[in-house]
Amino acid sequence: MADHYFTNKPNTESEQSAWTYKLRGQTFKFVTDLGVFSKKTVDFGSRLLIETIDLENMVEGNILDVGCGYGPMGLSLAREASERMVEMVDVNERALGLAKQNASNNRINNAKIHLSDIYQQVEGDSFAAIISNPPIRAGKKVVHEILTGSFDRLRTQGTLTIVIQKKQGAPSAKEKMIETFGNAEILIKDKGYWIIQSIKN
């Protein structure tokens, strides 16, 4: 059976590729590989989430990228918000190796990239923002753990922002965020993808 991208140690043979991509007005060089999510380009959902994040009006503090993959979301925010530390976690060791390589290749020094099963090994506990393009194939339980577990990791006025397709559970994710935070707003709907944000009041 083929590996999913949330496999801890993908058995798929390595076959790296390199390409450039523009995010938030900056050009990035990315190295990707088999066994990681969206290896050929930055996927539409991640792009939509990246471009939606409002760094200017974000409260003071660091950012957490849960399920960072090879790093496009966390690294694009880290480059722009150089005064913030961006903690980037994933369960896929191959993806984390690529994220570290991509941080180095793009000369980004304010990213802390390491293994964590959702929040278990997360080091920070008072984030200004948590972002996630959750691993839908891992199942609803994992997705909802990302949503509910974010609350205690955010500072007051901190935000959780996720991207999820309507057909893959966006309405139930929004309900879970309302249940957890008391609020959830759909910031954007585009091509079936929803960008949903909750604020910790």
C-alpha positions as MATLAB code, in Angstrom:
seq = 'MADHYFTNKPNTESEQSAWTYKLRGQTFKFVTDLGVFSKKTVDFGSRLLIETIDLENMVEGNILDVGCGYGPMGLSLAREASERMVEMVDVNERALGLAKQNASNNRINNAKIHLSDIYQQVEGDSFAAIISNPPIRAGKKVVHEILTGSFDRLRTQGTLTIVIQKKQGAPSAKEKMIETFGNAEILIKDKGYWIIQSIKN';
ca = [
       0.000    0.000    0.000;
       1.336    3.464   -0.906;
       2.396    5.806    1.872;
       0.185    8.717    2.826;
       1.920   12.040    3.367;
       1.193   11.813    7.131;
       3.335    8.651    7.376;
       6.149    9.145    9.888;
       8.831    7.481    7.752;
       7.720    7.195    4.103;
       8.931    4.010    2.405;
       8.559    5.562   -1.037;
      11.883    5.907   -2.802;
      13.335    9.393   -2.762;
      13.148   11.354   -6.005;
      13.721   15.019   -5.249;
      12.747   17.874   -7.519;
      13.433   21.615   -7.266;
      11.389   24.573   -8.483;
      10.637   28.204   -7.669;
       7.338   29.738   -6.601;
       6.107   33.214   -5.692;
       4.244   33.633   -2.380;
       3.229   36.925   -0.754;
       5.230   38.768   -3.428;
       8.478   36.881   -2.690;
      10.126   34.189   -4.813;
      11.059   30.957   -3.036;
      13.176   27.993   -4.100;
      11.594   24.725   -2.968;
      12.985   21.194   -2.948;
      10.298   18.492   -2.672;
      10.188   14.715   -2.884;
       7.955   11.695   -3.248;
       6.050   10.834   -0.064;
       5.176   14.446    0.819;
       1.996   16.438    0.248;
       1.691   18.401   -3.024;
       5.237   17.749   -4.234;
       4.876   19.355   -7.680;
       3.578   22.790   -6.691;
       2.206   24.722   -3.743;
      -1.367   23.441   -3.559;
      -4.269   25.840   -4.079;
      -5.548   25.569   -0.501;
      -2.182   26.403    1.047;
      -1.730   29.344   -1.345;
      -5.152   30.668   -0.409;
      -4.400   30.418    3.317;
      -0.951   32.025    2.947;
      -2.306   35.011    1.049;
      -5.159   35.474    3.563;
      -3.028   35.765    6.716;
      -3.012   39.372    7.991;
       0.405   39.829    9.580;
      -0.049   43.585    9.954;
      -2.957   43.273   12.396;
      -1.746   40.128   14.175;
      -1.114   40.386   17.921;
       2.475   40.225   19.098;
       3.954   36.752   19.330;
       5.114   33.740   17.392;
       3.357   31.616   14.771;
       2.778   27.851   14.659;
       2.330   25.891   11.422;
       0.759   22.500   12.200;
       1.405   19.947    9.444;
       3.991   22.142    7.726;
       5.000   19.651    5.017;
       8.030   20.890    3.071;
       7.339   24.368    4.409;
       5.627   26.786    1.987;
       3.157   28.251    4.496;
       5.444   28.646    7.492;
       8.482   29.771    5.513;
       6.606   32.413    3.508;
       5.285   33.933    6.746;
       8.686   33.633    8.448;
      10.403   35.558    5.670;
       7.906   38.424    5.855;
       7.576   38.476    9.667;
      11.293   38.321   10.461;
      10.701   39.608   14.002;
       8.559   36.552   14.848;
       9.665   32.954   15.336;
       7.666   30.469   13.257;
       7.488   26.994   14.778;
       6.792   24.384   12.098;
       5.818   20.817   12.955;
       4.879   17.674   11.070;
       4.785   13.917   11.626;
       6.485   13.167    8.280;
      10.267   13.055    8.772;
      10.980   13.360    5.050;
       8.841   16.506    4.837;
      10.638   17.993    7.857;
      14.040   17.345    6.263;
      12.853   19.175    3.153;
      11.425   22.056    5.210;
      14.803   22.506    6.927;
      16.566   22.389    3.550;
      14.105   24.933    2.137;
      14.611   27.246    5.129;
      18.359   27.111    4.527;
      18.080   27.533    0.743;
      15.898   30.616    1.225;
      18.091   32.016    4.040;
      15.288   31.975    6.589;
      16.656   31.860   10.127;
      13.528   32.474   12.222;
      11.903   29.062   11.670;
      12.056   26.254   14.240;
      11.265   23.013   12.364;
      10.810   19.724   14.184;
       8.828   16.512   14.589;
       5.546   16.610   16.501;
       2.409   14.477   16.505;
      -0.034   17.386   16.345;
       0.752   19.394   19.524;
       2.552   16.721   21.563;
       6.083   18.028   20.965;
       5.216   21.667   20.256;
       7.558   23.893   22.258;
       5.653   27.190   22.374;
       2.468   27.772   24.356;
       1.364   31.342   23.703;
       1.150   31.817   19.941;
      -0.192   34.847   18.132;
      -1.432   32.588   15.349;
      -1.770   28.926   14.488;
      -2.206   27.950   10.851;
      -2.965   24.555    9.345;
      -3.852   22.864    6.105;
      -4.977   19.773    8.034;
      -4.255   16.247    6.735;
      -7.774   15.242    5.693;
      -6.739   11.659    4.897;
      -5.642   11.206    8.505;
      -9.341   11.317    9.438;
     -11.770   13.636   11.197;
     -10.418   12.763   14.663;
      -6.949   14.121   13.789;
      -8.393   17.209   12.080;
     -10.597   17.997   15.080;
      -7.655   17.488   17.472;
      -5.798   20.194   15.534;
      -8.786   22.509   15.983;
      -9.560   21.856   19.643;
      -5.931   21.609   20.775;
      -5.111   25.044   19.377;
      -7.131   26.948   21.989;
      -4.739   26.421   24.909;
      -1.729   27.208   22.692;
      -2.968   30.680   21.697;
      -2.622   33.954   23.561;
      -5.633   36.245   23.992;
      -6.655   37.644   20.584;
      -4.596   34.950   18.916;
      -6.085   33.275   15.852;
      -6.505   29.790   14.447;
      -6.750   29.850   10.651;
      -7.296   26.711    8.579;
      -8.026   25.795    4.988;
     -10.356   22.914    4.184;
     -12.554   21.943    1.251;
     -16.304   22.061    1.734;
     -16.657   18.490    0.453;
     -13.938   17.303    2.857;
     -15.557   18.607    6.016;
     -15.362   22.414    6.114;
     -18.874   22.833    7.612;
     -18.193   20.381   10.462;
     -14.754   21.956   11.040;
     -16.417   25.359   11.374;
     -18.901   23.936   13.902;
     -16.030   22.413   15.913;
     -14.237   25.779   15.904;
     -17.384   27.540   17.134;
     -17.727   24.904   19.852;
     -14.076   25.440   20.870;
     -13.717   29.223   20.535;
     -17.272   30.538   20.596;
     -16.695   32.020   17.124;
     -15.591   31.120   13.608;
     -15.644   33.219   10.461;
     -15.294   32.091    6.861;
     -12.790   34.618    5.499;
     -12.785   33.310    1.924;
     -14.591   30.734   -0.193;
     -12.844   29.892   -3.470;
     -13.086   26.799   -5.717;
     -14.687   24.796   -2.917;
     -12.018   25.749   -0.359;
     -12.929   27.598    2.820;
     -10.525   29.695    4.879;
     -11.954   29.602    8.408;
     -10.656   31.644   11.336;
     -11.410   31.678   15.058;
     -10.167   34.233   17.585;
      -9.366   33.471   21.215;
     -11.206   36.142   23.208;
];
